[in-house]
Amino acid sequence: MARLERHGWKVGTPAEFLNLNPDEIAYIELKLHLSHSLQARRRKRQITQQQLARLLRSSQSRVAKMEAGDPSVSLDLLVRSLLVLGAPPKSLRRALPL
């Protein structure tokens, strides 16, 4: 990093670059945690994105967006999907930054 700075580059975190406040950072981290949990739980149950999409009455592309942490995916959809896959509510509570 020091080498980059010596050559005039500014070095920082994504949060600094995007000028995010702590609440925005927590929100993004929560969505990413839920997205990764969804993918892990789906794989553990050995079902495809298409099969999960059918359970959710959605599309495979939507499930792919959910697992990728796409900003267009709501927290509600992520939580509902995890519950459909059998995630215990306690596991969802642990994801909340307190």
Backbone atoms as SQL, in Angstrom:
CREATE TABLE atoms (id INTEGER PRIMARY KEY, chain TEXT, resi INTEGER, resn TEXT, atom TEXT, x REAL, y REAL, z REAL);
INSERT INTO atoms VALUES
  (1, 'A', 1, 'MET', 'N', 0.817, -1.194, 0.000),
  (2, 'A', 1, 'MET', 'CA', 0.000, 0.000, 0.000),
  (3, 'A', 1, 'MET', 'C', 0.859, 1.255, 0.000),
  (4, 'A', 2, 'ALA', 'N', 1.919, 1.220, 0.770),
  (5, 'A', 2, 'ALA', 'CA', 2.782, 2.398, 0.846),
  (6, 'A', 2, 'ALA', 'C', 3.315, 2.759, -0.530),
  (7, 'A', 3, 'ARG', 'N', 3.619, 1.758, -1.324),
  (8, 'A', 3, 'ARG', 'CA', 4.127, 2.013, -2.679),
  (9, 'A', 3, 'ARG', 'C', 3.083, 2.751, -3.520),
  (10, 'A', 4, 'LEU', 'N', 1.834, 2.320, -3.423),
  (11, 'A', 4, 'LEU', 'CA', 0.761, 2.992, -4.154),
  (12, 'A', 4, 'LEU', 'C', 0.619, 4.444, -3.699),
  (13, 'A', 5, 'GLU', 'N', 0.656, 4.634, -2.394),
  (14, 'A', 5, 'GLU', 'CA', 0.522, 5.992, -1.850),
  (15, 'A', 5, 'GLU', 'C', 1.676, 6.881, -2.298),
  (16, 'A', 6, 'ARG', 'N', 2.874, 6.320, -2.367),
  (17, 'A', 6, 'ARG', 'CA', 4.027, 7.099, -2.826),
  (18, 'A', 6, 'ARG', 'C', 3.844, 7.563, -4.261),
  (19, 'A', 7, 'HIS', 'N', 3.089, 6.801, -5.044),
  (20, 'A', 7, 'HIS', 'CA', 2.855, 7.154, -6.441),
  (21, 'A', 7, 'HIS', 'C', 1.578, 7.973, -6.633),
  (22, 'A', 8, 'GLY', 'N', 1.029, 8.473, -5.514),
  (23, 'A', 8, 'GLY', 'CA', -0.118, 9.370, -5.598),
  (24, 'A', 8, 'GLY', 'C', -1.489, 8.724, -5.509),
  (25, 'A', 9, 'TRP', 'N', -1.535, 7.421, -5.308),
  (26, 'A', 9, 'TRP', 'CA', -2.820, 6.747, -5.170),
  (27, 'A', 9, 'TRP', 'C', -3.351, 6.925, -3.758),
  (28, 'A', 10, 'LYS', 'N', -4.645, 7.065, -3.662),
  (29, 'A', 10, 'LYS', 'CA', -5.287, 7.112, -2.355),
  (30, 'A', 10, 'LYS', 'C', -5.734, 5.697, -2.004),
  (31, 'A', 11, 'VAL', 'N', -5.393, 5.253, -0.808),
  (32, 'A', 11, 'VAL', 'CA', -5.708, 3.899, -0.372),
  (33, 'A', 11, 'VAL', 'C', -6.681, 3.987, 0.794),
  (34, 'A', 12, 'GLY', 'N', -7.726, 3.141, 0.760),
  (35, 'A', 12, 'GLY', 'CA', -8.701, 3.131, 1.845),
  (36, 'A', 12, 'GLY', 'C', -9.601, 1.921, 1.743),
  (37, 'A', 13, 'THR', 'N', -10.599, 1.907, 2.586),
  (38, 'A', 13, 'THR', 'CA', -11.553, 0.799, 2.605),
  (39, 'A', 13, 'THR', 'C', -12.700, 1.093, 1.645),
  (40, 'A', 14, 'PRO', 'N', -13.456, 0.066, 1.271),
  (41, 'A', 14, 'PRO', 'CA', -14.643, 0.311, 0.438),
  (42, 'A', 14, 'PRO', 'C', -15.613, 1.288, 1.109),
  (43, 'A', 15, 'ALA', 'N', -15.759, 1.177, 2.433),
  (44, 'A', 15, 'ALA', 'CA', -16.671, 2.071, 3.152),
  (45, 'A', 15, 'ALA', 'C', -16.216, 3.519, 3.040),
  (46, 'A', 16, 'GLU', 'N', -14.915, 3.737, 3.106),
  (47, 'A', 16, 'GLU', 'CA', -14.390, 5.108, 2.957),
  (48, 'A', 16, 'GLU', 'C', -14.600, 5.604, 1.536),
  (49, 'A', 17, 'PHE', 'N', -14.341, 4.734, 0.563),
  (50, 'A', 17, 'PHE', 'CA', -14.493, 5.105, -0.834),
  (51, 'A', 17, 'PHE', 'C', -15.940, 5.476, -1.159),
  (52, 'A', 18, 'LEU', 'N', -16.882, 4.712, -0.603),
  (53, 'A', 18, 'LEU', 'CA', -18.303, 4.944, -0.871),
  (54, 'A', 18, 'LEU', 'C', -18.943, 5.909, 0.117),
  (55, 'A', 19, 'ASN', 'N', -18.151, 6.367, 1.094),
  (56, 'A', 19, 'ASN', 'CA', -18.634, 7.303, 2.110),
  (57, 'A', 19, 'ASN', 'C', -19.850, 6.731, 2.855),
  (58, 'A', 20, 'LEU', 'N', -19.707, 5.496, 3.317),
  (59, 'A', 20, 'LEU', 'CA', -20.803, 4.825, 4.021),
  (60, 'A', 20, 'LEU', 'C', -20.725, 5.106, 5.517),
  (61, 'A', 21, 'ASN', 'N', -21.887, 5.283, 6.123),
  (62, 'A', 21, 'ASN', 'CA', -21.916, 5.460, 7.578),
  (63, 'A', 21, 'ASN', 'C', -22.038, 4.076, 8.237),
  (64, 'A', 22, 'PRO', 'N', -21.847, 3.982, 9.540),
  (65, 'A', 22, 'PRO', 'CA', -21.881, 2.675, 10.216),
  (66, 'A', 22, 'PRO', 'C', -23.187, 1.901, 10.008),
  (67, 'A', 23, 'ASP', 'N', -24.322, 2.595, 9.934),
  (68, 'A', 23, 'ASP', 'CA', -25.602, 1.910, 9.710),
  (69, 'A', 23, 'ASP', 'C', -25.648, 1.275, 8.326),
  (70, 'A', 24, 'GLU', 'N', -25.137, 1.983, 7.333),
  (71, 'A', 24, 'GLU', 'CA', -25.120, 1.441, 5.975),
  (72, 'A', 24, 'GLU', 'C', -24.182, 0.234, 5.880),
  (73, 'A', 25, 'ILE', 'N', -23.061, 0.314, 6.560),
  (74, 'A', 25, 'ILE', 'CA', -22.118, -0.807, 6.571),
  (75, 'A', 25, 'ILE', 'C', -22.771, -2.028, 7.226),
  (76, 'A', 26, 'ALA', 'N', -23.444, -1.830, 8.352),
  (77, 'A', 26, 'ALA', 'CA', -24.110, -2.932, 9.057),
  (78, 'A', 26, 'ALA', 'C', -25.193, -3.565, 8.181),
  (79, 'A', 27, 'TYR', 'N', -25.946, -2.744, 7.466),
  (80, 'A', 27, 'TYR', 'CA', -27.007, -3.233, 6.583),
  (81, 'A', 27, 'TYR', 'C', -26.421, -4.107, 5.471),
  (82, 'A', 28, 'ILE', 'N', -25.361, -3.631, 4.852),
  (83, 'A', 28, 'ILE', 'CA', -24.721, -4.387, 3.771),
  (84, 'A', 28, 'ILE', 'C', -24.156, -5.692, 4.302),
  (85, 'A', 29, 'GLU', 'N', -23.499, -5.636, 5.446),
  (86, 'A', 29, 'GLU', 'CA', -22.932, -6.853, 6.034),
  (87, 'A', 29, 'GLU', 'C', -24.024, -7.864, 6.393),
  (88, 'A', 30, 'LEU', 'N', -25.155, -7.375, 6.882),
  (89, 'A', 30, 'LEU', 'CA', -26.279, -8.256, 7.207),
  (90, 'A', 30, 'LEU', 'C', -26.793, -8.957, 5.948),
  (91, 'A', 31, 'LYS', 'N', -27.000, -8.180, 4.879),
  (92, 'A', 31, 'LYS', 'CA', -27.495, -8.780, 3.639),
  (93, 'A', 31, 'LYS', 'C', -26.512, -9.807, 3.084),
  (94, 'A', 32, 'LEU', 'N', -25.226, -9.498, 3.155),
  (95, 'A', 32, 'LEU', 'CA', -24.230, -10.448, 2.655),
  (96, 'A', 32, 'LEU', 'C', -24.198, -11.714, 3.493),
  (97, 'A', 33, 'HIS', 'N', -24.319, -11.553, 4.802),
  (98, 'A', 33, 'HIS', 'CA', -24.348, -12.729, 5.680),
  (99, 'A', 33, 'HIS', 'C', -25.548, -13.613, 5.340),
  (100, 'A', 34, 'LEU', 'N', -26.714, -13.006, 5.175),
  (101, 'A', 34, 'LEU', 'CA', -27.911, -13.780, 4.850),
  (102, 'A', 34, 'LEU', 'C', -27.791, -14.431, 3.475),
  (103, 'A', 35, 'SER', 'N', -27.204, -13.729, 2.521),
  (104, 'A', 35, 'SER', 'CA', -27.012, -14.281, 1.172),
  (105, 'A', 35, 'SER', 'C', -26.108, -15.504, 1.200),
  (106, 'A', 36, 'HIS', 'N', -24.995, -15.394, 1.929),
  (107, 'A', 36, 'HIS', 'CA', -24.069, -16.524, 2.021),
  (108, 'A', 36, 'HIS', 'C', -24.703, -17.683, 2.782),
  (109, 'A', 37, 'SER', 'N', -25.476, -17.367, 3.800),
  (110, 'A', 37, 'SER', 'CA', -26.170, -18.416, 4.567),
  (111, 'A', 37, 'SER', 'C', -27.178, -19.145, 3.689),
  (112, 'A', 38, 'LEU', 'N', -27.866, -18.401, 2.843),
  (113, 'A', 38, 'LEU', 'CA', -28.846, -19.004, 1.940),
  (114, 'A', 38, 'LEU', 'C', -28.164, -19.988, 0.994),
  (115, 'A', 39, 'GLN', 'N', -27.072, -19.569, 0.398),
  (116, 'A', 39, 'GLN', 'CA', -26.371, -20.448, -0.524),
  (117, 'A', 39, 'GLN', 'C', -25.845, -21.699, 0.197),
  (118, 'A', 40, 'ALA', 'N', -25.275, -21.519, 1.364),
  (119, 'A', 40, 'ALA', 'CA', -24.749, -22.659, 2.121),
  (120, 'A', 40, 'ALA', 'C', -25.863, -23.629, 2.501),
  (121, 'A', 41, 'ARG', 'N', -26.985, -23.103, 2.958),
  (122, 'A', 41, 'ARG', 'CA', -28.098, -23.963, 3.367),
  (123, 'A', 41, 'ARG', 'C', -28.685, -24.698, 2.157),
  (124, 'A', 42, 'ARG', 'N', -28.788, -24.010, 1.022),
  (125, 'A', 42, 'ARG', 'CA', -29.314, -24.661, -0.191),
  (126, 'A', 42, 'ARG', 'C', -28.388, -25.801, -0.617),
  (127, 'A', 43, 'ARG', 'N', -27.088, -25.533, -0.603),
  (128, 'A', 43, 'ARG', 'CA', -26.139, -26.575, -0.997),
  (129, 'A', 43, 'ARG', 'C', -26.154, -27.748, -0.011),
  (130, 'A', 44, 'LYS', 'N', -26.285, -27.437, 1.264),
  (131, 'A', 44, 'LYS', 'CA', -26.341, -28.499, 2.273),
  (132, 'A', 44, 'LYS', 'C', -27.545, -29.402, 2.042),
  (133, 'A', 45, 'ARG', 'N', -28.657, -28.804, 1.638),
  (134, 'A', 45, 'ARG', 'CA', -29.864, -29.603, 1.345),
  (135, 'A', 45, 'ARG', 'C', -29.791, -30.271, -0.015),
  (136, 'A', 46, 'GLN', 'N', -28.729, -29.961, -0.758),
  (137, 'A', 46, 'GLN', 'CA', -28.488, -30.537, -2.080),
  (138, 'A', 46, 'GLN', 'C', -29.640, -30.293, -3.044),
  (139, 'A', 47, 'ILE', 'N', -30.061, -29.046, -3.103),
  (140, 'A', 47, 'ILE', 'CA', -31.070, -28.672, -4.096),
  (141, 'A', 47, 'ILE', 'C', -30.485, -27.578, -4.990),
  (142, 'A', 48, 'THR', 'N', -30.994, -27.510, -6.196),
  (143, 'A', 48, 'THR', 'CA', -30.511, -26.528, -7.162),
  (144, 'A', 48, 'THR', 'C', -31.198, -25.177, -6.935),
  (145, 'A', 49, 'GLN', 'N', -30.647, -24.173, -7.577),
  (146, 'A', 49, 'GLN', 'CA', -31.294, -22.862, -7.527),
  (147, 'A', 49, 'GLN', 'C', -32.691, -22.948, -8.135),
  (148, 'A', 50, 'GLN', 'N', -32.829, -23.733, -9.180),
  (149, 'A', 50, 'GLN', 'CA', -34.136, -23.906, -9.827),
  (150, 'A', 50, 'GLN', 'C', -35.140, -24.534, -8.862),
  (151, 'A', 51, 'GLN', 'N', -34.716, -25.537, -8.121),
  (152, 'A', 51, 'GLN', 'CA', -35.615, -26.183, -7.156),
  (153, 'A', 51, 'GLN', 'C', -36.009, -25.218, -6.042),
  (154, 'A', 52, 'LEU', 'N', -35.050, -24.439, -5.560),
  (155, 'A', 52, 'LEU', 'CA', -35.374, -23.447, -4.543),
  (156, 'A', 52, 'LEU', 'C', -36.335, -22.403, -5.103),
  (157, 'A', 53, 'ALA', 'N', -36.107, -22.005, -6.331),
  (158, 'A', 53, 'ALA', 'CA', -36.990, -21.028, -6.966),
  (159, 'A', 53, 'ALA', 'C', -38.434, -21.535, -6.997),
  (160, 'A', 54, 'ARG', 'N', -38.609, -22.813, -7.305),
  (161, 'A', 54, 'ARG', 'CA', -39.959, -23.383, -7.312),
  (162, 'A', 54, 'ARG', 'C', -40.588, -23.335, -5.931),
  (163, 'A', 55, 'LEU', 'N', -39.794, -23.644, -4.900),
  (164, 'A', 55, 'LEU', 'CA', -40.312, -23.582, -3.521),
  (165, 'A', 55, 'LEU', 'C', -40.750, -22.162, -3.148),
  (166, 'A', 56, 'LEU', 'N', -40.032, -21.188, -3.684),
  (167, 'A', 56, 'LEU', 'CA', -40.318, -19.787, -3.360),
  (168, 'A', 56, 'LEU', 'C', -41.305, -19.137, -4.326),
  (169, 'A', 57, 'ARG', 'N', -41.698, -19.900, -5.343),
  (170, 'A', 57, 'ARG', 'CA', -42.544, -19.354, -6.420),
  (171, 'A', 57, 'ARG', 'C', -41.857, -18.143, -7.044),
  (172, 'A', 58, 'SER', 'N', -40.608, -18.355, -7.398),
  (173, 'A', 58, 'SER', 'CA', -39.778, -17.304, -7.968),
  (174, 'A', 58, 'SER', 'C', -39.035, -17.886, -9.166),
  (175, 'A', 59, 'SER', 'N', -37.965, -17.221, -9.584),
  (176, 'A', 59, 'SER', 'CA', -37.185, -17.696, -10.718),
  (177, 'A', 59, 'SER', 'C', -35.766, -18.052, -10.280),
  (178, 'A', 60, 'GLN', 'N', -35.106, -18.865, -11.101),
  (179, 'A', 60, 'GLN', 'CA', -33.728, -19.246, -10.806),
  (180, 'A', 60, 'GLN', 'C', -32.839, -18.015, -10.804),
  (181, 'A', 61, 'SER', 'N', -33.086, -17.089, -11.721),
  (182, 'A', 61, 'SER', 'CA', -32.242, -15.887, -11.772),
  (183, 'A', 61, 'SER', 'C', -32.393, -15.049, -10.505),
  (184, 'A', 62, 'ARG', 'N', -33.583, -15.056, -9.927),
  (185, 'A', 62, 'ARG', 'CA', -33.795, -14.317, -8.669),
  (186, 'A', 62, 'ARG', 'C', -33.021, -14.978, -7.530),
  (187, 'A', 63, 'VAL', 'N', -33.040, -16.311, -7.490),
  (188, 'A', 63, 'VAL', 'CA', -32.281, -17.026, -6.471),
  (189, 'A', 63, 'VAL', 'C', -30.789, -16.729, -6.635),
  (190, 'A', 64, 'ALA', 'N', -30.302, -16.700, -7.874),
  (191, 'A', 64, 'ALA', 'CA', -28.890, -16.379, -8.119),
  (192, 'A', 64, 'ALA', 'C', -28.570, -14.984, -7.598),
  (193, 'A', 65, 'LYS', 'N', -29.462, -14.030, -7.815),
  (194, 'A', 65, 'LYS', 'CA', -29.260, -12.674, -7.295),
  (195, 'A', 65, 'LYS', 'C', -29.258, -12.660, -5.772),
  (196, 'A', 66, 'MET', 'N', -30.132, -13.459, -5.185),
  (197, 'A', 66, 'MET', 'CA', -30.189, -13.530, -3.727),
  (198, 'A', 66, 'MET', 'C', -28.867, -14.038, -3.178),
  (199, 'A', 67, 'GLU', 'N', -28.339, -15.086, -3.788),
  (200, 'A', 67, 'GLU', 'CA', -27.095, -15.680, -3.308),
  (201, 'A', 67, 'GLU', 'C', -25.888, -14.794, -3.581),
  (202, 'A', 68, 'ALA', 'N', -25.985, -13.920, -4.564),
  (203, 'A', 68, 'ALA', 'CA', -24.874, -13.027, -4.910),
  (204, 'A', 68, 'ALA', 'C', -24.906, -11.733, -4.101),
  (205, 'A', 69, 'GLY', 'N', -25.951, -11.545, -3.305),
  (206, 'A', 69, 'GLY', 'CA', -26.054, -10.320, -2.515),
  (207, 'A', 69, 'GLY', 'C', -26.446, -9.115, -3.340),
  (208, 'A', 70, 'ASP', 'N', -27.182, -9.331, -4.398),
  (209, 'A', 70, 'ASP', 'CA', -27.619, -8.236, -5.266),
  (210, 'A', 70, 'ASP', 'C', -28.415, -7.207, -4.466),
  (211, 'A', 71, 'PRO', 'N', -28.136, -5.922, -4.668),
  (212, 'A', 71, 'PRO', 'CA', -28.841, -4.900, -3.899),
  (213, 'A', 71, 'PRO', 'C', -30.350, -4.834, -4.139),
  (214, 'A', 72, 'SER', 'N', -30.825, -5.406, -5.239),
  (215, 'A', 72, 'SER', 'CA', -32.262, -5.364, -5.520),
  (216, 'A', 72, 'SER', 'C', -33.052, -6.372, -4.690),
  (217, 'A', 73, 'VAL', 'N', -32.356, -7.270, -4.009),
  (218, 'A', 73, 'VAL', 'CA', -33.018, -8.301, -3.204),
  (219, 'A', 73, 'VAL', 'C', -33.333, -7.739, -1.819),
  (220, 'A', 74, 'SER', 'N', -34.569, -7.918, -1.379),
  (221, 'A', 74, 'SER', 'CA', -34.979, -7.392, -0.073),
  (222, 'A', 74, 'SER', 'C', -34.564, -8.322, 1.061),
  (223, 'A', 75, 'LEU', 'N', -34.421, -7.735, 2.232),
  (224, 'A', 75, 'LEU', 'CA', -34.147, -8.542, 3.427),
  (225, 'A', 75, 'LEU', 'C', -35.286, -9.525, 3.668),
  (226, 'A', 76, 'ASP', 'N', -36.510, -9.078, 3.412),
  (227, 'A', 76, 'ASP', 'CA', -37.683, -9.926, 3.598),
  (228, 'A', 76, 'ASP', 'C', -37.568, -11.211, 2.783),
  (229, 'A', 77, 'LEU', 'N', -37.175, -11.080, 1.523),
  (230, 'A', 77, 'LEU', 'CA', -37.050, -12.252, 0.662),
  (231, 'A', 77, 'LEU', 'C', -35.935, -13.174, 1.138),
  (232, 'A', 78, 'LEU', 'N', -34.827, -12.609, 1.574),
  (233, 'A', 78, 'LEU', 'CA', -33.727, -13.430, 2.084),
  (234, 'A', 78, 'LEU', 'C', -34.162, -14.215, 3.327),
  (235, 'A', 79, 'VAL', 'N', -34.814, -13.540, 4.247),
  (236, 'A', 79, 'VAL', 'CA', -35.254, -14.196, 5.488),
  (237, 'A', 79, 'VAL', 'C', -36.296, -15.262, 5.184),
  (238, 'A', 80, 'ARG', 'N', -37.269, -14.931, 4.355),
  (239, 'A', 80, 'ARG', 'CA', -38.313, -15.898, 3.998),
  (240, 'A', 80, 'ARG', 'C', -37.711, -17.129, 3.331),
  (241, 'A', 81, 'SER', 'N', -36.727, -16.926, 2.474),
  (242, 'A', 81, 'SER', 'CA', -36.082, -18.033, 1.776),
  (243, 'A', 81, 'SER', 'C', -35.327, -18.931, 2.742),
  (244, 'A', 82, 'LEU', 'N', -34.640, -18.328, 3.692),
  (245, 'A', 82, 'LEU', 'CA', -33.935, -19.127, 4.694),
  (246, 'A', 82, 'LEU', 'C', -34.912, -19.943, 5.534),
  (247, 'A', 83, 'LEU', 'N', -36.031, -19.355, 5.879),
  (248, 'A', 83, 'LEU', 'CA', -37.038, -20.080, 6.653),
  (249, 'A', 83, 'LEU', 'C', -37.623, -21.239, 5.850),
  (250, 'A', 84, 'VAL', 'N', -37.842, -21.022, 4.549),
  (251, 'A', 84, 'VAL', 'CA', -38.348, -22.090, 3.678),
  (252, 'A', 84, 'VAL', 'C', -37.361, -23.253, 3.647),
  (253, 'A', 85, 'LEU', 'N', -36.073, -22.939, 3.728),
  (254, 'A', 85, 'LEU', 'CA', -35.050, -23.991, 3.728),
  (255, 'A', 85, 'LEU', 'C', -34.828, -24.604, 5.103),
  (256, 'A', 86, 'GLY', 'N', -35.614, -24.167, 6.076),
  (257, 'A', 86, 'GLY', 'CA', -35.551, -24.783, 7.397),
  (258, 'A', 86, 'GLY', 'C', -34.609, -24.124, 8.383),
  (259, 'A', 87, 'ALA', 'N', -34.174, -22.913, 8.099),
  (260, 'A', 87, 'ALA', 'CA', -33.287, -22.219, 9.040),
  (261, 'A', 87, 'ALA', 'C', -34.055, -21.915, 10.323),
  (262, 'A', 88, 'PRO', 'N', -33.492, -22.278, 11.477),
  (263, 'A', 88, 'PRO', 'CA', -34.166, -21.943, 12.727),
  (264, 'A', 88, 'PRO', 'C', -34.109, -20.434, 12.981),
  (265, 'A', 89, 'PRO', 'N', -35.172, -19.847, 13.493),
  (266, 'A', 89, 'PRO', 'CA', -35.178, -18.405, 13.759),
  (267, 'A', 89, 'PRO', 'C', -33.979, -17.931, 14.590),
  (268, 'A', 90, 'LYS', 'N', -33.480, -18.778, 15.499),
  (269, 'A', 90, 'LYS', 'CA', -32.316, -18.383, 16.302),
  (270, 'A', 90, 'LYS', 'C', -31.106, -18.093, 15.424),
  (271, 'A', 91, 'SER', 'N', -30.946, -18.865, 14.370),
  (272, 'A', 91, 'SER', 'CA', -29.792, -18.639, 13.476),
  (273, 'A', 91, 'SER', 'C', -29.917, -17.299, 12.770),
  (274, 'A', 92, 'LEU', 'N', -31.135, -16.885, 12.489),
  (275, 'A', 92, 'LEU', 'CA', -31.350, -15.578, 11.860),
  (276, 'A', 92, 'LEU', 'C', -31.063, -14.447, 12.858),
  (277, 'A', 93, 'ARG', 'N', -31.424, -14.650, 14.102),
  (278, 'A', 93, 'ARG', 'CA', -31.155, -13.638, 15.131),
  (279, 'A', 93, 'ARG', 'C', -29.665, -13.417, 15.317),
  (280, 'A', 94, 'ARG', 'N', -28.896, -14.492, 15.196),
  (281, 'A', 94, 'ARG', 'CA', -27.438, -14.376, 15.372),
  (282, 'A', 94, 'ARG', 'C', -26.818, -13.499, 14.281),
  (283, 'A', 95, 'ALA', 'N', -27.475, -13.383, 13.144),
  (284, 'A', 95, 'ALA', 'CA', -26.938, -12.571, 12.051),
  (285, 'A', 95, 'ALA', 'C', -27.118, -11.077, 12.303),
  (286, 'A', 96, 'LEU', 'N', -28.005, -10.734, 13.218),
  (287, 'A', 96, 'LEU', 'CA', -28.290, -9.317, 13.471),
  (288, 'A', 96, 'LEU', 'C', -27.181, -8.673, 14.286),
  (289, 'A', 97, 'PRO', 'N', -26.672, -7.540, 13.817),
  (290, 'A', 97, 'PRO', 'CA', -25.655, -6.833, 14.607),
  (291, 'A', 97, 'PRO', 'C', -26.319, -6.159, 15.786),
  (292, 'A', 98, 'LEU', 'N', -25.922, -6.508, 16.977),
  (293, 'A', 98, 'LEU', 'CA', -26.524, -5.942, 18.179),
  (294, 'A', 98, 'LEU', 'C', -25.508, -5.127, 18.946);
